[in-house]
Amino acid sequence: MTWRTAFTNLAALAVSGVTTSYDLDELPNALPAADLPALAPAFPPGMGLIGEAEEGLATLTYDGGAWSAALTVDHVLYWTPAWSEAGLNTVLPALVDAVDAYLEAVSAAGTLGGALSSELEIVAVLPGVVEYAGAKFYGVRFRHLWRRVIG
């Protein structure tokens, strides 16, 4: 299996309450309101400073038995447009319900259909204001750690 297969299988997850789930080759230039709530893959933001903890595609490692690789991926839930920071309080109950639905869906497909060598790890759940193509949305950033044996 490949990283690309993992992304395709991630997009195929059925999450209750989510209208649209994008695969890498389906990412729009802007999120249409009709597609919300929507899930889209992304890589964790970083400033790229020297000494900053690196995330994304980790180096291949070899333990004497098999080569392995790790990938840090964000799966971002865009719930509704964010008109003001104060409005986050009004959508938090719905976002918490969405987090529960997301975790339930992911727990049923932890290896993304066998694309990962081990169950994915959700290392952070970050509700708040998220951006897509310069537009702000209330949503949740789910940070995953994926692992694959190569070869």
C-alpha positions in Angstrom: 0.0 0.0 0.0 1.0 3.6 -0.4 0.6 7.0 1.3 -1.7 7.9 -1.6 -3.9 4.9 -0.8 -4.1 6.0 2.8 -5.3 9.5 1.8 -7.9 8.0 -0.6 -9.2 5.7 2.2 -9.2 8.6 4.7 -11.5 10.6 2.3 -13.8 7.6 2.1 -14.5 7.6 5.8 -18.2 8.2 6.5 -18.5 10.6 9.4 -21.9 11.4 10.7 -22.9 15.0 10.2 -20.2 15.7 7.6 -21.4 16.6 4.1 -18.2 16.4 2.1 -14.8 14.6 2.5 -12.1 15.6 0.0 -9.4 13.4 -1.4 -6.1 15.0 -2.3 -7.0 15.4 -6.0 -10.4 16.9 -5.2 -9.3 19.8 -3.0 -11.1 22.9 -4.2 -9.5 26.4 -4.6 -12.2 27.6 -2.1 -14.7 25.7 0.1 -18.2 26.1 -1.3 -20.8 26.7 1.4 -22.9 23.8 0.1 -20.1 21.4 0.9 -19.9 22.4 4.6 -19.3 20.7 7.0 -16.3 19.3 5.1 -13.2 17.3 5.9 -10.0 18.0 4.0 -6.4 16.6 4.5 -3.6 19.0 5.2 -0.1 19.0 6.6 0.6 20.6 9.9 1.5 24.3 9.8 5.0 25.2 10.7 7.3 28.1 10.3 10.3 26.1 9.1 12.6 27.6 11.6 15.9 25.9 12.4 15.5 24.0 15.6 11.7 23.7 15.2 10.3 20.2 15.6 9.8 18.9 12.1 6.5 17.2 11.2 5.3 15.8 7.9 7.2 13.0 6.2 9.8 11.5 8.6 13.0 9.9 7.5 13.0 6.2 6.8 14.2 4.1 9.7 15.7 0.7 9.7 15.6 -1.6 12.8 17.3 -4.6 11.2 14.0 -6.1 10.1 12.1 -3.7 7.9 12.2 -0.1 6.7 9.5 2.1 8.1 8.3 5.7 7.6 6.0 8.0 9.5 3.8 10.8 8.2 2.1 13.5 10.3 -1.2 14.5 8.6 -3.9 16.9 9.7 -7.5 16.1 8.8 -9.3 19.3 9.1 -13.1 19.7 9.7 -14.4 22.9 8.4 -17.8 23.4 10.1 -19.1 26.8 9.3 -17.7 30.2 8.3 -16.2 32.1 11.2 -17.6 35.7 11.4 -16.2 36.5 14.8 -14.1 34.9 17.5 -17.0 35.3 19.9 -19.2 33.1 17.7 -17.0 30.0 18.6 -19.0 29.6 21.8 -22.2 29.1 19.9 -20.8 26.3 17.7 -18.7 24.5 20.3 -21.5 22.0 21.3 -21.9 21.0 17.6 -18.1 20.7 17.2 -17.9 18.5 20.3 -20.6 16.2 18.8 -18.6 16.2 15.5 -15.4 15.3 17.3 -17.2 12.3 18.8 -18.6 11.2 15.4 -15.1 11.6 13.8 -13.4 9.5 16.5 -16.0 6.8 16.2 -15.5 6.7 12.4 -11.7 6.6 12.6 -11.7 4.0 15.3 -13.6 1.6 13.0 -10.9 2.1 10.2 -7.7 2.6 12.1 -5.3 1.3 9.5 -7.3 3.1 6.7 -8.2 -0.1 4.9 -4.8 -1.7 5.5 -2.8 1.2 4.0 -1.0 1.7 7.3 1.1 -0.9 9.0 -0.4 0.0 12.4 -3.4 1.9 13.7 -3.2 5.6 13.1 -2.7 7.7 16.2 -4.6 10.9 16.8 -2.0 13.0 18.6 -4.1 16.2 18.9 -7.6 17.4 18.6 -7.6 21.2 18.1 -11.0 23.0 17.9 -11.1 26.6 17.0 -10.8 28.8 14.0 -9.2 27.1 11.0 -8.4 28.6 7.6 -8.8 27.4 4.0 -7.6 29.5 1.1 -7.6 32.6 3.3 -11.2 32.1 4.6 -11.8 31.4 8.2 -14.0 28.7 9.5 -15.0 27.3 12.9 -13.7 23.8 12.9 -11.4 21.1 14.3 -7.9 20.1 13.3 -7.3 16.3 13.9 -3.6 15.7 13.9 -2.7 12.1 12.9 0.5 10.1 13.0 0.6 7.4 10.3 3.2 4.6 10.1 4.0 2.3 7.2 6.5 -0.5 6.6 8.2 0.1 3.3 8.9 -2.8 1.0 
